[in-house]
């Protein structure tokens, strides 16, 4: 491949790509941002690993950056790296690992946002990941089978967080239908049950810590929706904490509000808002029973407009 540094079209194209990525991240949904962060960390970790390996200053099997960001099973090591309960859920070392995690996150994240809002997606991803880390650390320090491998063991990857999103989506809309290659239409509850069963039976056959973390994340996804159906958002305190943290970096605060026209009275506005919400609820119930594809064009348009407001 030849590069002409005097060719303005090449530099313009490269700049356009970078600007497009930044714009996509800035304007994208929480789902888009989560995928970009995972991809960004993957690239940085692997580039740094290559550089440090060439310089001969690290173990080629366990790069120092991976060790610094992954969550350890040993509690003494965890006390020296407490941030890892967060960082591990964005960390991938192998290409296939991040590929499948991001595909699952994208597929089920989009279904999730059909029913619930972006703030809930973020909290489930983060708290599901923390619960997965807790399950991993707890198991490795409680069960005798892990006693000889506890020291030096660590977990990394978004799998626990993704499983939390998957289970939350499945528990909220178990009969949502997706079309799978070579299989056809399948209700998502059967997909989730298959992978849960696979995680359980594979615990003794390698990567026990990873499977246990998956189950921890899945448990949080189930618990969140179970409590939400009872009218309780167990992530509200965490969301308030995250709002306070992110507000430190915001230049301005955007507010979303319903607008009423000058021709509408308060009574007419409230009535219209109530009717719109009733119509939306009926659409969501239809999706839960028969799947997204059962909607007609008008219903899909209403759902799309509603998701834009979230």
BAKEDREN-180757 format. One record per residue: x, y, z of N, C-alpha, C, O in turn. Coordinates in steps of 0.05 Angstrom, whole numbers, padded with zeros to 5 digits, always signed. Example, Ala and Ser with C-alpha at 12.3 -4.5 7.8 and 13.67 -1.06 7.14 Angstrom:
// BAKEDREN-180757
+00264-00114+00156+00246-00090+00156+00264-00066+00156+00285-00066+00169/+00257-00045+00142+00273-00021+00143+00258+00001+00157+00268+00023+00161/
This chain:
// BAKEDREN-180757
+00017-00024+00000+00000+00000+00000+00018+00025+00000+00037+00026+00016/+00012+00044-00017+00027+00069-00018+00011+00092-00007-00014+00093-00010/+00024+00110+00006+00011+00133+00018+00024+00158+00008+00049+00161+00010/+00009+00176-00003+00019+00201-00012+00012+00223+00009-00012+00230+00011/+00031+00232+00023+00026+00251+00044+00018+00279+00034+00009+00296+00048/+00022+00283+00008+00014+00308-00004-00014+00307-00016-00024+00327-00027/-00027+00283-00014-00054+00280-00024-00074+00290-00004-00077+00277+00017/-00088+00311-00008-00106+00322+00012-00130+00305+00017-00143+00306+00038/-00137+00287-00003-00161+00271+00000-00156+00249+00021-00175+00241+00035/-00132+00239+00023-00126+00218+00042-00128+00228+00070-00141+00215+00087/-00116+00251+00076-00117+00262+00103-00145+00270+00110-00154+00268+00133/-00159+00281+00090-00187+00289+00095-00204+00265+00102-00221+00266+00120/-00200+00243+00088-00215+00218+00093-00210+00208+00121-00228+00200+00135/-00184+00207+00129-00177+00197+00155-00189+00215+00177-00199+00205+00197/-00188+00241+00172-00199+00260+00192-00229+00256+00193-00241+00257+00215/-00242+00251+00171-00271+00246+00170-00278+00222+00187-00298+00222+00201/-00262+00200+00184-00268+00176+00199-00266+00181+00229-00284+00173+00244/-00245+00195+00237-00241+00201+00265-00264+00219+00276-00274+00215+00297/-00270+00239+00260-00292+00257+00268-00319+00242+00269-00335+00247+00287/-00322+00223+00251-00347+00207+00251-00349+00190+00276-00370+00187+00288/-00326+00179+00285-00326+00162+00309-00332+00180+00333-00348+00172+00350/-00319+00203+00335-00324+00221+00358-00353+00230+00359-00366+00231+00380/-00364+00236+00335-00392+00245+00334-00411+00223+00341-00431+00227+00356/-00405+00199+00332-00422+00175+00338-00422+00170+00368-00442+00163+00379/-00398+00173+00381-00397+00168+00409-00412+00189+00425-00427+00183+00443/-00407+00214+00417-00419+00237+00431-00450+00237+00429-00464+00243+00449/-00460+00231+00405-00488+00232+00401-00503+00205+00403-00527+00204+00402/-00488+00184+00407-00499+00157+00408-00513+00152+00434-00511+00167+00453/-00527+00129+00435-00541+00121+00459-00521+00110+00479-00498+00107+00473/-00531+00103+00503-00514+00090+00523-00503+00064+00513-00480+00057+00518/-00519+00050+00498-00510+00024+00486-00486+00029+00468-00467+00014+00469/-00488+00049+00451-00466+00056+00433-00441+00063+00449-00419+00054+00442/-00444+00079+00469-00421+00087+00486-00408+00064+00500-00383+00062+00501/-00424+00045+00510-00413+00022+00524-00396+00005+00504-00375-00005+00511/-00406+00001+00480-00391-00014+00460-00366+00000+00452-00345-00013+00450/-00367+00026+00448-00343+00042+00441-00322+00041+00464-00298+00038+00458/-00330+00043+00489-00311+00042+00511-00297+00015+00512-00273+00013+00515/-00313-00007+00509-00301-00034+00508-00281-00036+00486-00259-00047+00489/-00288-00027+00462-00270-00028+00439-00245-00011+00443-00223-00019+00436/-00249+00013+00455-00226+00030+00460-00206+00018+00480-00182+00019+00475/-00216+00007+00501-00199-00006+00521-00184-00030+00509-00161-00034+00514/-00199-00045+00492-00186-00068+00479-00163-00059+00462-00141-00071+00462/-00167-00038+00446-00145-00029+00429-00121-00018+00445-00098-00024+00438/-00127-00002+00465-00105+00009+00482-00089-00013+00495-00065-00012+00494/-00103-00032+00508-00089-00053+00522-00072-00069+00503-00049-00076+00510/-00082-00076+00480-00066-00092+00461-00043-00077+00448-00022-00089+00444/-00047-00052+00443-00025-00036+00432-00003-00032+00453+00021-00036+00446/-00011-00026+00477+00009-00024+00499+00023-00050+00503+00048-00051+00509/+00008-00072+00502+00020-00099+00506+00041-00105+00485+00062-00116+00491/+00036-00098+00460+00055-00103+00439+00080-00086+00443+00103-00096+00441/+00077-00061+00450+00100-00043+00454+00117-00053+00477+00142-00054+00475/+00104-00059+00500+00120-00068+00523+00133-00095+00519+00154-00101+00530/+00120-00112+00503+00132-00138+00497+00157-00135+00480+00177-00148+00485/+00155-00118+00460+00178-00113+00443+00201-00102+00459+00224-00108+00454/+00195-00085+00479+00216-00073+00496+00225-00093+00517+00245-00087+00531/+00212-00116+00520+00221-00136+00538+00216-00129+00567+00232-00137+00585/+00195-00114+00574+00191-00106+00601+00166-00117+00614+00156-00107+00634/+00155-00139+00602+00131-00151+00614+00129-00180+00607+00142-00190+00588/+00113-00194+00623+00107-00222+00618+00089-00224+00594+00067-00212+00594/+00096-00238+00573+00079-00239+00548+00053-00253+00553+00034-00248+00538/+00050-00270+00573+00025-00284+00579+00005-00266+00594-00019-00267+00588/+00015-00250+00612-00002-00233+00628+00009-00205+00628+00024-00197+00645/+00002-00189+00608+00011-00161+00606+00004-00145+00631-00017-00150+00644/+00022-00127+00639+00018-00113+00664-00008-00097+00665-00020-00094+00686/-00016-00086+00642-00040-00070+00641-00065-00087+00645-00084-00079+00658/-00064-00112+00635-00086-00131+00640-00088-00137+00669-00110-00138+00681/-00065-00143+00681-00064-00149+00710-00074-00126+00727-00086-00130+00748/-00068-00102+00718-00074-00078+00733-00104-00071+00732-00115-00059+00750/-00118-00080+00710-00146-00073+00706-00165-00096+00712-00189-00092+00716/-00155-00121+00712-00173-00144+00717-00177-00148+00747-00160-00141+00763/-00200-00160+00755-00207-00163+00783-00195-00189+00794-00199-00210+00783/-00179-00187+00815-00166-00211+00827-00185-00227+00845-00203-00215+00857/-00181-00253+00847-00197-00269+00865-00187-00266+00894-00203-00268+00912/-00162-00262+00897-00150-00259+00924-00157-00232+00936-00153-00211+00924/-00169-00233+00960-00178-00208+00973-00156-00189+00980-00160-00165+00980/-00132-00200+00987-00110-00182+00993-00101-00166+00968-00096-00142+00970/-00101-00179+00945-00095-00165+00920-00117-00145+00913-00111-00124+00903/-00142-00152+00919-00164-00134+00913-00162-00109+00930-00169-00087+00920/-00153-00111+00954-00150-00087+00971-00130-00067+00959-00132-00043+00963/-00111-00077+00944-00091-00060+00931-00100-00050+00904-00089-00031+00893/-00122-00063+00893-00132-00054+00867-00163-00054+00868-00175-00068+00852/-00175-00038+00885-00204-00038+00888-00219-00028+00863-00242-00036+00859/-00206-00013+00846-00219-00002+00822-00225-00024+00802-00241-00020+00784/-00213-00048+00806-00216-00069+00786-00244-00080+00785-00252-00093+00765/-00261-00076+00806-00288-00086+00805-00304-00071+00783-00325-00080+00774/-00294-00048+00775-00306-00032+00753-00292-00037+00727-00304-00043+00706/-00265-00035+00728-00250-00036+00703-00250-00063+00689-00248-00064+00664/-00253-00085+00704-00252-00111+00692-00274-00115+00671-00271-00130+00652/-00298-00102+00676-00321-00107+00658-00319-00092+00632-00336-00094+00615/-00297-00077+00628-00292-00064+00602-00266-00075+00589-00257-00065+00568/-00255-00096+00601-00228-00105+00593-00230-00132+00578-00241-00151+00588/-00218-00132+00554-00216-00157+00539-00188-00159+00527-00176-00139+00519/-00178-00183+00526-00151-00187+00516-00151-00201+00489-00134-00197+00472/-00171-00218+00484-00173-00233+00460-00195-00223+00442-00216-00214+00451/-00191-00225+00416-00210-00214+00396-00237-00228+00397-00258-00214+00398/-00237-00254+00398-00263-00269+00398-00279-00263+00424-00303-00263+00423/-00264-00259+00445-00278-00253+00471-00294-00227+00469-00317-00227+00476/-00281-00206+00459-00295-00180+00457-00316-00181+00434-00337-00169+00436/-00310-00196+00413-00329-00198+00391-00356-00209+00400-00377-00197+00395/-00356-00232+00413-00381-00244+00421-00395-00229+00443-00419-00227+00444/-00379-00217+00462-00392-00201+00483-00406-00177+00471-00428-00170+00480/-00393-00163+00452-00405-00139+00441-00429-00146+00423-00448-00130+00422/-00428-00168+00409-00451-00176+00393-00475-00182+00411-00497-00173+00405/-00471-00196+00433-00493-00202+00452-00503-00176+00465-00527-00173+00468/-00485-00158+00472-00493-00133+00484-00509-00116+00464-00529-00104+00472/-00501-00116+00439-00515-00101+00418-00543-00112+00414-00562-00097+00413/-00545-00139+00410-00570-00151+00404-00590-00147+00426-00613-00138+00422/-00582-00155+00450-00601-00153+00473-00604-00124+00483-00625-00117+00494/-00583-00108+00480-00586-00080+00488-00607-00066+00471-00621-00049+00482/-00608-00072+00446-00628-00059+00429-00657-00068+00436-00675-00052+00437/-00659-00093+00443-00686-00103+00452-00693-00090+00478-00716-00082+00483/-00673-00088+00496-00678-00075+00523-00688-00047+00519-00707-00039+00533/-00676-00032+00501-00684-00004+00497-00711-00001+00484-00722+00021+00482/-00721-00023+00473-00748-00022+00462-00769-00019+00485-00790-00008+00481/-00762-00029+00508-00780-00030+00531-00773-00010+00553-00790+00002+00566/-00747-00007+00558-00738+00009+00581-00718+00030+00572-00710+00030+00549/-00711+00048+00590-00695+00071+00582-00665+00066+00585-00656+00046+00596/-00649+00085+00575-00620+00083+00574-00607+00083+00601-00587+00070+00606/-00618+00098+00620-00606+00100+00647-00607+00072+00660-00589+00064+00674/-00629+00058+00656-00632+00031+00668-00612+00012+00654-00601-00006+00668/-00608+00015+00628-00588-00002+00615-00560+00002+00626-00546-00018+00631/-00553+00027+00631-00526+00032+00642-00523+00021+00670-00503+00008+00677/-00544+00025+00687-00542+00015+00714-00541-00015+00715-00527-00027+00732/-00556-00028+00698-00556-00058+00697-00529-00068+00688-00518-00087+00699/-00517-00055+00668-00491-00063+00659-00470-00060+00681-00455-00079+00686/-00470-00038+00695-00450-00033+00715-00454-00050+00740-00436-00063+00750/-00479-00049+00750-00485-00064+00775-00485-00094+00770-00478-00110+00788/-00493-00102+00746-00491-00131+00739-00462-00139+00738-00455-00162+00747/-00444-00122+00728-00416-00129+00728-00404-00130+00756-00388-00148+00762/-00412-00112+00773-00403-00112+00801-00413-00137+00816-00398-00150+00831/-00438-00145+00811-00449-00169+00823-00434-00194+00813-00429-00212+00828/-00428-00194+00787-00412-00216+00776-00385-00218+00789-00376-00240+00795/-00372-00195+00793-00346-00195+00807-00348-00205+00836-00331-00220+00845/-00370-00197+00849-00374-00206+00877-00378-00236+00878-00368-00249+00896/-00394-00247+00859-00399-00276+00858-00373-00291+00854-00368-00312+00866/-00356-00281+00836-00330-00293+00830-00312-00293+00854-00300-00313+00861/-00309-00270+00867-00291-00267+00890-00302-00284+00914-00286-00298+00927/-00328-00283+00918-00340-00298+00940-00335-00328+00937-00327-00341+00956/-00340-00338+00913-00337-00367+00908-00308-00376+00911-00303-00397+00923/-00289-00360+00901-00261-00368+00902-00250-00367+00931-00230-00379+00937/-00263-00352+00948-00254-00350+00976-00271-00367+00995-00264-00369+01019/-00292-00379+00985-00310-00395+01002-00306-00425+00997-00304-00440+01017/-00306-00433+00972-00306-00462+00966-00277-00473+00966-00259-00461+00953/-00273-00496+00979-00246-00507+00981-00233-00515+00954-00209-00515+00952/-00250-00520+00934-00239-00529+00908-00221-00507+00896-00204-00514+00879/-00226-00482+00903-00210-00460+00892-00187-00451+00909-00172-00432+00901/-00182-00465+00931-00162-00455+00950-00134-00454+00938-00119-00436+00943/-00127-00474+00921-00100-00475+00910-00096-00458+00886-00074-00454+00877/-00118-00447+00875-00116-00431+00851-00124-00402+00855-00123-00386+00837/-00132-00396+00880-00142-00369+00886-00121-00348+00880-00127-00328+00867/-00097-00352+00891-00076-00332+00887-00067-00333+00858-00061-00354+00847/-00067-00310+00846-00059-00308+00818-00082-00310+00798-00078-00306+00774/-00106-00316+00808-00129-00318+00790-00142-00290+00788-00144-00275+00807/-00151-00284+00764-00165-00258+00760-00186-00262+00738-00184-00280+00722/-00205-00243+00738-00227-00244+00718-00227-00219+00701-00220-00197+00711/-00235-00221+00676-00237-00198+00659-00258-00203+00638-00264-00226+00632/-00269-00182+00627-00289-00184+00606-00317-00174+00614-00323-00172+00638/-00333-00168+00594-00360-00156+00599-00381-00177+00602-00405-00170+00603/-00374-00203+00603-00394-00224+00602-00415-00222+00624-00438-00226+00619/-00406-00216+00649-00425-00214+00671-00444-00191+00667-00468-00194+00672/-00434-00169+00658-00451-00146+00652-00471-00152+00629-00494-00145+00631/-00461-00165+00609-00478-00173+00586-00500-00192+00595-00523-00190+00587/-00493-00211+00612-00512-00230+00622-00534-00216+00638-00557-00224+00638/-00526-00195+00653-00546-00180+00668-00565-00166+00649-00590-00166+00655/-00556-00155+00627-00573-00142+00608-00591-00163+00594-00615-00159+00590/-00579-00186+00587-00595-00208+00575-00618-00217+00593-00640-00219+00584/-00611-00223+00618-00632-00233+00636-00653-00212+00642-00677-00219+00644/-00645-00187+00645-00664-00166+00650-00684-00164+00627-00708-00161+00630/-00673-00166+00602-00690-00164+00579-00709-00188+00577-00732-00185+00571/-00698-00211+00583-00714-00236+00581-00736-00237+00602-00759-00245+00596/-00729-00228+00626-00749-00229+00648-00771-00208+00642-00795-00213+00648/-00764-00185+00630-00784-00165+00625-00801-00172+00601-00825-00167+00602/-00789-00184+00580-00805-00191+00556-00797-00219+00547-00784-00221+00526/-00804-00240+00562-00795-00267+00555-00804-00277+00528-00791-00294+00517/-00826-00267+00518-00837-00277+00493-00830-00261+00469-00840-00265+00447/-00811-00242+00473-00801-00226+00450-00788-00246+00430-00773-00263+00438/-00795-00243+00405-00785-00262+00384-00763-00250+00368-00764-00227+00359/-00742-00266+00364-00720-00258+00346-00717-00280+00325-00725-00303+00329/-00706-00273+00302-00701-00292+00281-00672-00299+00280-00655-00282+00277/-00666-00325+00282-00639-00335+00282-00633-00351+00257-00650-00366+00247/-00609-00347+00247-00601-00361+00223-00602-00391+00227-00593-00401+00248/-00612-00405+00208-00615-00435+00207-00635-00445+00227-00642-00469+00227/-00646-00428+00245-00665-00437+00265-00693-00426+00260-00713-00440+00261/-00693-00400+00254-00719-00386+00250-00727-00370+00274-00709-00360+00288/-00752-00366+00278-00763-00349+00300-00760-00364+00326-00769-00387+00329/-00749-00350+00346-00744-00361+00373-00751-00340+00394-00745-00317+00391/-00765-00349+00415-00770-00331+00437-00744-00328+00453-00731-00348+00458/-00738-00304+00462-00712-00299+00474-00709-00314+00501-00686-00318+00510/-00731-00322+00514-00728-00336+00539-00714-00363+00535-00700-00372+00553/-00718-00375+00512-00705-00401+00507-00675-00397+00501-00659-00415+00509/-00668-00375+00489-00639-00369+00485-00625-00365+00511-00603-00376+00516/-00637-00350+00529-00625-00345+00555-00623-00370+00572-00603-00375+00585/-00644-00386+00572-00643-00411+00587-00621-00430+00577-00608-00443+00593/-00617-00431+00551-00596-00447+00540-00568-00439+00550-00552-00456+00558/-00563-00413+00550-00537-00404+00558-00533-00405+00588-00511-00409+00598/-00554-00401+00603-00553-00405+00632-00546-00434+00639-00528-00439+00656/-00559-00452+00626-00554-00481+00631-00525-00487+00623-00512-00503+00637/-00516-00476+00601-00489-00481+00592-00468-00471+00612-00449-00484+00617/-00473-00447+00623-00455-00436+00644-00454-00455+00668-00432-00460+00679/-00477-00464+00677-00478-00481+00701-00463-00507+00697-00447-00515+00714/-00468-00521+00676-00456-00548+00672-00426-00546+00665-00412-00566+00668/-00417-00523+00656-00389-00520+00649-00371-00509+00671-00347-00506+00668/-00383-00504+00695-00367-00494+00717-00343-00512+00724-00321-00502+00728/-00347-00539+00725-00324-00556+00732-00305-00561+00709-00284-00574+00713/-00311-00552+00685-00295-00559+00661-00278-00537+00650-00273-00536+00626/-00269-00519+00666-00252-00497+00657-00266-00470+00658-00290-00468+00654/-00250-00449+00664-00260-00422+00667-00283-00420+00687-00304-00408+00682/-00280-00434+00710-00301-00434+00730-00307-00406+00740-00330-00399+00744/-00286-00390+00743-00291-00362+00752-00308-00346+00733-00325-00331+00742/-00303-00350+00707-00319-00336+00687-00348-00344+00688-00365-00327+00687/-00353-00370+00690-00381-00379+00691-00395-00370+00716-00418-00363+00715/-00381-00369+00738-00393-00360+00763-00399-00330+00762-00420-00321+00771/-00382-00315+00749-00387-00286+00745-00411-00282+00727-00427-00264+00732/-00414-00298+00706-00437-00296+00689-00463-00300+00704-00482-00285+00701/-00463-00320+00722-00487-00326+00738-00493-00304+00757-00516-00298+00762/-00472-00291+00768-00476-00268+00786-00489-00245+00771-00507-00233+00781/-00479-00240+00747-00491-00219+00731-00520-00225+00723-00537-00208+00724/-00525-00250+00716-00552-00259+00709-00571-00255+00733-00594-00247+00729/-00561-00262+00757-00578-00259+00781-00586-00230+00784-00609-00224+00791/-00567-00211+00780-00575-00183+00784-00595-00174+00763-00614-00159+00769/-00592-00183+00738-00612-00176+00717-00639-00185+00725-00659-00171+00721/-00641-00210+00735-00667-00221+00744-00678-00205+00767-00702-00197+00767/-00661-00199+00787-00669-00185+00811-00679-00157+00805-00699-00148+00816/-00666-00143+00787-00673-00116+00780-00702-00115+00769-00718-00099+00778/-00708-00132+00749-00734-00132+00737-00755-00142+00757-00778-00133+00757/-00748-00162+00773-00767-00172+00793-00775-00150+00812-00799-00147+00818/-00756-00134+00821-00763-00111+00839-00777-00089+00824-00794-00075+00835/-00769-00085+00799-00782-00064+00783-00812-00069+00779-00828-00051+00780/-00819-00094+00775-00847-00102+00772-00863-00097+00798-00887-00094+00797/-00849-00096+00820-00861-00090+00846-00861-00060+00852-00870-00052+00873/-00852-00045+00832-00852-00015+00835-00827-00004+00848-00827+00019+00856/-00806-00020+00850-00781-00011+00864-00758-00012+00845-00752-00033+00834/-00745+00010+00840-00721+00012+00824-00696+00010+00843-00689+00029+00855/-00684-00014+00844-00662-00018+00864-00637-00004+00855-00617-00003+00870/-00637+00008+00831-00613+00022+00821-00615+00052+00826-00597+00067+00818/-00636+00062+00838-00641+00091+00840-00618+00105+00856-00609+00126+00848/-00609+00092+00877-00588+00104+00893-00562+00105+00877-00548+00126+00877/-00556+00084+00863-00532+00083+00846-00534+00104+00823-00514+00117+00817/-00558+00106+00812-00562+00126+00790-00558+00154+00800-00546+00171+00786/-00567+00160+00824-00563+00186+00836-00533+00192+00840-00524+00214+00835/-00519+00172+00848-00490+00175+00852-00476+00179+00826-00458+00196+00824/-00484+00164+00805-00472+00168+00779-00479+00195+00767-00462+00208+00754/-00503+00204+00771-00511+00231+00761-00494+00253+00774-00485+00271+00760/-00488+00250+00800-00471+00269+00813-00443+00269+00802-00430+00290+00799/-00433+00245+00796-00406+00242+00786-00404+00254+00758-00385+00270+00753/-00422+00247+00740-00421+00257+00713-00427+00286+00710-00418+00299+00692/-00442+00297+00730-00448+00326+00729-00423+00343+00732-00422+00366+00723/-00402+00331+00743-00377+00345+00746-00364+00351+00719-00347+00369+00716/-00371+00334+00699-00358+00336+00673-00376+00348+00652-00367+00352+00629/-00400+00354+00659-00419+00365+00640-00416+00396+00638-00414+00409+00659/-00414+00406+00614-00413+00435+00611-00440+00448+00614-00442+00470+00624/-00460+00433+00607-00487+00443+00611-00506+00420+00614-00500+00398+00604/-00527+00424+00627-00546+00403+00633-00570+00405+00615-00583+00426+00613/-00575+00383+00601-00598+00382+00582-00623+00373+00596-00622+00353+00611/-00645+00386+00592-00670+00378+00604-00690+00370+00582-00692+00383+00562/-00703+00348+00587-00724+00338+00569-00751+00342+00582-00755+00333+00604/-00768+00355+00568-00795+00361+00580-00816+00360+00558-00810+00364+00534/-00840+00354+00566-00862+00355+00547-00869+00384+00541-00869+00401+00559/-00875+00390+00516-00883+00417+00509-00912+00417+00500-00922+00399+00487/-00926+00437+00508-00954+00440+00499-00957+00465+00482-00944+00485+00487/-00974+00463+00463-00978+00486+00445-00995+00507+00459-01009+00501+00479/-00995+00531+00448-01010+00553+00460-01040+00547+00458-01056+00558+00474/-01048+00531+00438-01077+00526+00435-01088+00506+00455-01112+00505+00458/-01070+00491+00469-01080+00470+00487-01082+00481+00516-01064+00495+00526/-01103+00475+00529-01106+00481+00557-01091+00460+00573-01084+00439+00563/-01087+00465+00599-01074+00445+00616-01089+00419+00617-01078+00397+00617/-01115+00421+00618-01132+00397+00619-01129+00381+00593-01128+00356+00594/-01129+00395+00570-01126+00381+00544-01099+00368+00541-01096+00346+00531/-01079+00383+00551-01051+00372+00549-01048+00347+00566-01037+00327+00556/-01058+00348+00591-01056+00324+00608-01071+00301+00597-01062+00278+00600/-01094+00306+00586-01110+00285+00574-01096+00272+00550-01096+00248+00547/-01084+00289+00533-01069+00279+00510-01045+00262+00519-01039+00242+00507/-01031+00272+00539-01007+00257+00549-01015+00230+00560-01001+00210+00556/-01038+00229+00575-01048+00204+00586-01055+00184+00565-01050+00161+00567/-01069+00194+00544-01077+00177+00522-01052+00166+00507-01052+00142+00499/-01032+00183+00503-01008+00173+00490-00994+00151+00506-00985+00132+00494/-00993+00155+00532-00981+00135+00549-00996+00108+00549-00985+00087+00549/-01023+00111+00548-01040+00087+00547-01035+00072+00521-01033+00047+00521/-01033+00087+00499-01028+00074+00473-01000+00060+00472-00997+00039+00461/-00980+00073+00485-00954+00062+00486-00954+00036+00502-00941+00016+00495/-00968+00036+00525-00970+00012+00541-00982-00011+00526-00973-00034+00529/-01002-00006+00510-01015-00027+00494-00996-00038+00474-00996-00062+00469/-00979-00021+00462-00959-00030+00443-00939-00048+00456-00932-00069+00445/-00930-00040+00480-00910-00056+00494-00921-00084+00502-00907-00104+00502/-00946-00084+00510-00959-00109+00517-00961-00128+00493-00958-00152+00495/-00967-00116+00470-00968-00131+00445-00941-00143+00438-00940-00166+00429/-00919-00128+00442-00892-00138+00437-00886-00161+00455-00875-00181+00446/-00893-00158+00481-00887-00179+00500-00902-00205+00494-00891-00227+00498/-00925-00203+00482-00941-00227+00476-00934-00239+00449-00932-00263+00446/-00929-00222+00429-00926-00232+00401-00900-00224+00388-00895-00233+00365/-00884-00208+00401-00858-00200+00389-00860-00174+00373-00882-00165+00366/-00837-00162+00369-00836-00136+00356-00847-00137+00327-00859-00117+00318/-00843-00159+00313-00852-00161+00285-00882-00161+00282-00892-00158+00260/-00896-00164+00305-00926-00164+00303-00937-00136+00301-00961-00133+00295/-00920-00116+00305-00930-00088+00304-00934-00080+00274-00920-00088+00256/-00954-00062+00270-00957-00051+00244-00939-00026+00241-00926-00018+00261/-00939-00014+00218-00921+00009+00213-00927+00032+00231-00908+00045+00240/-00952+00038+00236-00959+00060+00253-00950+00056+00282-00941+00074+00295/-00954+00031+00292-00946+00025+00319-00916+00027+00323-00906+00036+00343/-00901+00018+00302-00872+00020+00304-00863+00049+00304-00843+00056+00318/-00876+00066+00289-00870+00095+00289-00874+00107+00316-00858+00123+00326/-00897+00100+00329-00903+00110+00356-00881+00101+00376-00872+00117+00392/-00873+00076+00374-00853+00065+00392-00826+00079+00388-00811+00084+00407/-00819+00084+00362-00794+00097+00356-00793+00126+00367-00773+00134+00378/-00815+00140+00364-00817+00168+00374-00814+00168+00405-00802+00186+00416/-00826+00148+00418-00825+00146+00447-00797+00140+00456-00788+00152+00476/-00782+00123+00442-00755+00116+00450-00736+00140+00447-00717+00143+00462/-00742+00158+00428-00726+00182+00424-00728+00201+00447-00709+00217+00452/-00750+00200+00462-00754+00218+00484-00740+00210+00509-00737+00225+00528/-00731+00184+00510-00719+00174+00534-00691+00183+00538-00678+00176+00558/
